[in-house]
Amino acid sequence: MTTHLQATTTLNNGKAMPWFGIGVFKVAEGPELVDAVKAAVAHGYRSIDTAAIYDNEHSVGQAIREALQETGLSREDLFVTSKVWNADLGYEATLAAYETSLEKLGLDYLDLYLIHWPVAGKYKDAWRALEALYKAGRVKAIGVSNFQIHHLEDLMKDAEIKPMVNQVELHPRLSQQALRDFCARHDIQIEAWSPLMQGQLLDNPVLQEIGSRHGKSVAQVILRWDLQHGIVTIPKSTKASRIIENASVFDFELTREEMARIDALNQNLRVGPDPDNFDF
């Protein structure tokens, strides 16, 4: 059972990854983002998730440097993720994109580097680049994002190294059960982006009822549901109070019946693009 904010899961290569982190999707470069990441680290978060396409790696890097200085933590205490964008998929282009992300972040390595979307005809060459970076010790773990079962099967037919993580849209309206089962069988860790469905679940009566029973918010109930299902989760917020609230999910436990009621909310409903019908 995940019992505290710095608890970790062990990826299939032995690397420890925090179950809980902060996401920075749609947060622009600037002081607001720097302050949000610093607040998260000060409160005990150890995982930070960004991407090249978010166009905020400079501010994330600044926040990391300032947070380390202010807290006395070392770089090794943090788990930093970024992702290669679709326009840079390809062997040489992906290698170059990794160096660009490192330069913007001001880091010597990433803990996790992901292929952001499964662009047909391009992700296998990009994966070879990630394998090369991993074998050279330049990145601690590699994985994919938004890959469906058939994408994973296709990738693994030719891959030397199996993905360690698959980060996908996942929330009670899109529970991704078949994909979760597949990844569990292949020891690929599932990670949820948009775990709160961009706020669209906050007035759900079932979640409100369960939350009131525990004295918790709907967001806290959903994030606890993630953790009890063995799903790494990275809620986004820029407000320190919300960052702290989101992480207050280790002092209660959902019952089996409550978990089943939340599972039953699934409608295979996306707020983001469908990986099989995305205009890359």
KENUPA-880810 format. One record per residue (C-alpha): residue in one letter; x, y, z. Coordinates in steps of 0.25 Angstrom, whole numbers, always signed. Layout:
R  residuo      x      y      z
R        A      X      Y      Z
...
This chain:
R  residuo      x      y      z
R        M     +0     +0     +0
R        T     +5    +14     -4
R        T     +6    +21    +10
R        H    +14    +34     +8
R        L    +17    +44     -3
R        Q    +31    +39     -6
R        A    +27    +25     -7
R        T    +32    +18    -20
R        T    +29     +7    -30
R        T    +40     -1    -36
R        L    +41     +0    -51
R        N    +44    -13    -59
R        N    +59     -8    -60
R        G    +60     -7    -45
R        K    +59     +9    -45
R        A    +50    +15    -34
R        M    +39    +24    -38
R        P    +30    +32    -29
R        W    +15    +28    -29
R        F    +11    +43    -28
R        G    +17    +55    -35
R        I    +13    +69    -41
R        G    +10    +71    -55
R        V    +12    +85    -63
R        F     +4    +83    -75
R        K     -2    +96    -80
R        V     +6   +104    -70
R        A    +14   +115    -77
R        E    +28   +119    -75
R        G    +30   +129    -63
R        P    +29   +132    -48
R        E    +16   +124    -46
R        L    +22   +111    -51
R        V    +35   +113    -44
R        D    +27   +116    -31
R        A    +18   +104    -33
R        V    +29    +94    -35
R        K    +37   +100    -23
R        A    +24    +99    -14
R        A    +23    +84    -18
R        V    +37    +80    -15
R        A    +37    +88     -2
R        H    +24    +80     +2
R        G    +31    +67     -1
R        Y    +28    +64    -16
R        R    +39    +57    -23
R        S    +34    +55    -37
R        I    +32    +66    -47
R        D    +27    +63    -61
R        T    +29    +72    -73
R        A    +30    +71    -88
R        A    +37    +78   -100
R        I    +23    +83   -106
R        Y    +19    +89    -93
R        D    +30   +100    -96
R        N    +33   +102    -81
R        E    +45    +94    -79
R        H    +54   +106    -76
R        S    +45   +110    -64
R        V    +44    +95    -59
R        G    +59    +95    -59
R        Q    +60   +108    -52
R        A    +50   +103    -41
R        I    +58    +90    -39
R        R    +71    +98    -37
R        E    +65   +108    -27
R        A    +57    +97    -20
R        L    +70    +88    -18
R        Q    +77   +100    -13
R        E    +66   +104     -3
R        T    +63    +90     +2
R        G    +77    +84     +2
R        L    +73    +73     -6
R        S    +81    +67    -17
R        R    +78    +65    -32
R        E    +77    +50    -29
R        D    +66    +52    -19
R        L    +57    +57    -31
R        F    +50    +49    -42
R        V    +49    +57    -55
R        T    +42    +53    -67
R        S    +41    +60    -81
R        K    +36    +55    -95
R        V    +40    +56   -109
R        W    +30    +63   -118
R        N    +24    +57   -131
R        A    +32    +66   -140
R        D    +45    +61   -134
R        L    +42    +46   -136
R        G    +53    +39   -143
R        Y    +67    +34   -139
R        E    +76    +46   -140
R        A    +65    +56   -138
R        T    +61    +49   -125
R        L    +75    +49   -120
R        A    +76    +64   -123
R        A    +63    +67   -116
R        Y    +68    +60   -104
R        E    +80    +69   -103
R        T    +71    +81   -105
R        S    +62    +77    -94
R        L    +74    +75    -85
R        E    +80    +88    -89
R        K    +67    +96    -86
R        L    +65    +89    -73
R        G    +79    +91    -69
R        L    +81    +76    -65
R        D    +91    +65    -68
R        Y    +81    +54    -69
R        L    +66    +51    -68
R        D    +60    +40    -60
R        L    +50    +37    -70
R        Y    +49    +41    -85
R        L    +36    +37    -93
R        I    +31    +37   -107
R        H    +20    +47   -106
R        W    +10    +41   -117
R        P    +11    +28   -125
R        V    +12    +34   -139
R        A    +11    +23   -149
R        G    +24    +20   -156
R        K    +33    +29   -147
R        Y    +32    +23   -133
R        K    +41    +11   -135
R        D    +53    +20   -140
R        A    +50    +29   -128
R        W    +50    +17   -119
R        R    +64    +12   -124
R        A    +69    +26   -120
R        L    +63    +25   -106
R        E    +70    +11   -105
R        A    +83    +17   -109
R        L    +82    +28    -99
R        Y    +78    +18    -88
R        K    +89     +8    -92
R        A    +99    +20    -91
R        G    +94    +24    -77
R        R    +89    +37    -82
R        V    +75    +34    -76
R        K    +71    +25    -65
R        A    +58    +20    -71
R        I    +50    +21    -84
R        G    +36    +19    -88
R        V    +24    +24    -96
R        S    +12    +32    -95
R        N     -2    +30   -101
R        F     +2    +17   -107
R        Q    -10     +7   -108
R        I     -9     -8   -108
R        H     -6    -10   -123
R        H     +5     +1   -122
R        L    +12     -6   -111
R        E    +11    -19   -118
R        D    +17    -13   -131
R        L    +28     -6   -123
R        M    +32    -18   -115
R        K    +33    -27   -127
R        D    +46    -20   -131
R        A    +50    -14   -118
R        E    +63    -18   -111
R        I    +58    -11    -98
R        K    +43    -12    -93
R        P    +37     +1    -89
R        M    +37     +4    -74
R        V    +25    +13    -74
R        N    +13    +16    -82
R        Q     +7    +30    -78
R        V     -7    +31    -83
R        E    -20    +39    -81
R        L    -27    +32    -69
R        H    -38    +36    -60
R        P    -51    +30    -55
R        R    -58    +33    -68
R        L    -46    +26    -76
R        S    -41    +15    -67
R        Q    -33     +8    -79
R        Q    -35     -6    -72
R        A    -31    -14    -84
R        L    -18     -6    -86
R        R    -15     -6    -71
R        D    -17    -21    -71
R        F     -7    -22    -83
R        C     +3    -14    -77
R        A     +2    -21    -64
R        R     +5    -34    -72
R        H    +17    -28    -78
R        D    +22    -21    -66
R        I    +20     -7    -72
R        Q    +16     +3    -61
R        I     +4    +11    -65
R        E     +4    +26    -61
R        A     -8    +35    -62
R        W     -9    +49    -69
R        S    -21    +57    -67
R        P    -25    +49    -55
R        L    -36    +59    -51
R        M    -41    +60    -65
R        Q    -38    +74    -65
R        G    -47    +77    -54
R        Q    -59    +71    -61
R        L    -62    +61    -50
R        L    -62    +70    -38
R        D    -77    +71    -37
R        N    -79    +56    -39
R        P    -89    +52    -29
R        V    -83    +38    -26
R        L    -70    +44    -24
R        Q    -75    +55    -15
R        E    -83    +44     -7
R        I    -70    +36     -5
R        G    -62    +48     -2
R        S    -72    +53     +9
R        R    -71    +39    +15
R        H    -56    +41    +17
R        G    -55    +56    +19
R        K    -48    +57     +6
R        S    -50    +65     -7
R        V    -54    +59    -20
R        A    -39    +61    -25
R        Q    -34    +54    -13
R        V    -43    +42    -16
R        I    -39    +41    -30
R        L    -24    +42    -27
R        R    -26    +31    -16
R        W    -33    +22    -26
R        D    -21    +23    -35
R        L    -12    +19    -25
R        Q    -20     +7    -20
R        H    -20     +2    -34
R        G     -5     +3    -35
R        I     -5    +15    -45
R        V     +5    +26    -44
R        T     -2    +40    -44
R        I     +3    +54    -47
R        P     -8    +64    -44
R        K     -6    +78    -49
R        S     -7    +91    -41
R        T     -1   +104    -39
R        K     -7   +108    -26
R        A     +1   +104    -13
R        S    -11   +101     -6
R        R    -16    +91    -16
R        I     -3    +85    -18
R        I     -3    +82     -3
R        E    -17    +77     -4
R        N    -15    +68    -15
R        A     -4    +61     -8
R        S    -13    +59     +5
R        V    -17    +45     +0
R        F     -9    +36     +9
R        D    -17    +36    +22
R        F    -30    +29    +17
R        E    -33    +17     +9
R        L    -45    +14     -1
R        T    -53     +1     +2
R        R    -54     -9     -8
R        E    -68     -5    -11
R        E    -64     +9    -13
R        M    -53     +5    -23
R        A    -64     -3    -30
R        R    -74     +9    -31
R        I    -63    +18    -36
R        D    -59     +7    -46
R        A    -73     +7    -51
R        L    -72    +22    -55
R        N    -64    +18    -68
R        Q    -70    +22    -81
R        N    -58    +22    -89
R        L    -59    +37    -90
R        R    -46    +45    -94
R        V    -43    +60    -91
R        G    -31    +59   -100
R        P    -28    +53   -114
R        D    -30    +39   -117
R        P    -17    +33   -120
R        D    -23    +25   -132
R        N    -30    +37   -138
R        F    -20    +49   -135
R        D    -16    +58   -146
R        F     -1    +57   -143
